[in-house]
Amino acid sequence: MTGSEGDRHSFREIGPVPSLRTPAFEFTEVRGHGEVAEHDRRLEELARRAAAEAVSDRLLVLTPVVGALAEMSLNLGDDEDLLEDARANAQSGAYDLALEQLSEYLRIRPEHQEARYLRAFCMYRLDGQDQVEALRILRPLRDEPMADELRERVRDLRRELRRRLTPLEITAYAQTVRSDPHGALDRAKAFLELAPEEGSLSHLVALGQARDGALEQALDTATRGAAEADVDKEQVSSLARRLLLPFLCPVAEPAVTAFKERDPRRARAELSRMAPRWRHNAVVDDFDAILALWIARPNSTSPPMPNLPADRAEDVYSLIAESDGQTAAALMQAGLAHEAERLLARVLALIPGFRWLNFLYAACLLRLGRDPERAATCAEIARRDPTITQAGELLEAIRGWQEATVINPAVAEYVAAMKSVSGGVSSGRLAALRTRLLDLQRELPTLRGAARTERGGQAVQELGKAIGQRLAEIADAMVVSELYDRYDAIMSTVKGGVPDAAAADRLARSLDELAARIKDGRRGTGKNTGGDSFEELAKLVSARRSEVERVKTGLKVSALVRRFNELAELTATSFGPRDVYTMRTRLISIRDDAQKLRRDSKRALDPRDLELLDELIAAITRTRI
């Protein structure tokens, strides 16, 4: 009889807990102002809007206006029959006849404002090809001095004509710009001359000119649009400021250099020395406001920023550091991320809100594997700029990197902990494993907080599930290990064999007690391991219990044989005739015990013992008693 051998517990196979891989990010974006891409994007946006703004059949209601014209004191001379007739016909809806009369009248008085207005109005109401001509007639009236009532009517009619015609012009531009870019641009510029209030058209024309490399023309178009637009004014104003930057940066360089050297007074002095053409604009004014605020707060570690709209702040930042961003981008593409990081860190200390530089700095930190929290903060700032197309991809990569730096060490510790028991388990190893897994379990809330992506959250969830399963298994395994220790202690008492039946009975009682404990343990906790370890130990104890029974039965057979042999020896040496009765009585007793043992213990009898027992019974039966 021996004790336990081999592993007392083997852990169930569960799915591996994956470590996280940082998403790949390839820096490709080198920012210019992207006029080509912005032109196409803006054109697509305006084309969609033009398609949605289908011109309604509703005509401008000007009947009261026409009716009131007779009461205006707008005539330059005496009442003229021709103009009166034209008014009457326009009022009654006879627009063709009114046009003929107005054309004749305007040959006599070509500058007459009311007649020109009426002519444009009739063309508008005829709803034909002449609507562009109507807008052309009204264009000079827009700037001429006139009575307020007529000015209001001119403005209303121009607004209605622009509403009708501008979407058509944008659609025509979109349809021809790829096949005939110069022709499309010339047509758009011609219409813009008639409708300078259309900021969206100024924006589109300026972008088209910039795309063709005519930056000065583009700047002039955008600047004029910003001054005259009453639609999309902010967009064209922003474009004007950006188009100004390539011309402004060389001129402002001395002031920018002083700013970077943290000398705001010298920087302001340099601004004051700029030529008036470049000094008086929103970008330089905002830069000057920053310098003035810095001078007013001399103890500030970085320049305090006035409360500027985001696009204007970006323009000032571009004036100060666009060239630094381009240099850093070139360094990164050349594989010199360390040098790029140093440059960007120095400039961002002065203008931490510059989105483009924040994007570059975040990409640098990711490539260098440094400071994931700072990288994520910079990428969040960069993502606010819709023109930085890689910002979202960069932020996703950084979030993956952030969570990987926290979650992967925990996964590695779990794997190492499980490998520590791969060579077999013992009570000591299980206790050490339990301690390591409990430490990991206490870290799970922190790991969940560190998960920034769905994949990271899933990895933490799988790790927590695996730890829970392993701890449950360890709890069972420690119970099993304790039971194995008890089994080994029981079996150690019979390493030299079972000397007699009493020892066999004591061993049997101990094994029965252990079997009961195994049953209780399996019922209480065995579900966590599938019962395998408990089942194996139960089988082992059962086998030993059967072995004890065989040994015990074998001892009984040996005792019966010994009694028979002793009686035979006694009979041969000292029994006389008068002792026959005693001998017969003792033989019958041996035979009865042997037969009872055979009946009661047939399954527990070893074949050799069974054969010996049968021979004993046969020998006694053959003896005449």
Helices and strands as residue ranges (DSSP letters): H 35-52, H 63-69, H 81-92, H 95-108, H 113-126, H 131-141, H 148-176, H 181-194, H 199-211, H 215-228, H 233-260, H 264-272, H 276-279, H 282-296, H 310-333, H 337-348, H 355-368, H 372-383, H 391-419, H 427-450, H 454-492, H 501-525, G 526-528, H 532-573, G 577-579, H 580-600, H 607-622
